[in-house]
Amino acid sequence: MGNIYNMFKVEHDERVTKTPDRISYATERLAENDITCEVKNEETGHIHAWRKSDDRLFQFWAGTGKIMNREERGIDNLIDILNK
């Protein structure tokens, strides 16, 4: 049991160390597309961004690519949604 826990912990720690780079990449991509965004939590990669057409808030996690309440994942999909 301990070995499995350690394996998952190592994988988790490796993912977490990439979060700052993923935040930078996401915010750069959003800026390139003239999309307003705000980093809410640097540890989790939580970002708020607003859709251009109606200023609706969308929540995104750069570390996982999760878009709240959406099936789609990833910064490219988020940009597509926000440019509508």
Number of C-alpha atoms within 10 A of each C-alpha: 5 7 8 9 10 11 11 12 12 12 11 11 11 11 12 16 12 13 20 16 12 19 22 14 14 26 20 13 15 19 12 9 13 13 17 16 19 12 19 14 12 14 12 16 23 21 20 15 21 18 19 15 9 9 11 10 14 18 20 26 25 27 22 17 19 18 20 12 9 12 7 14 16 16 22 14 14 22 18 11 14 23 14 9
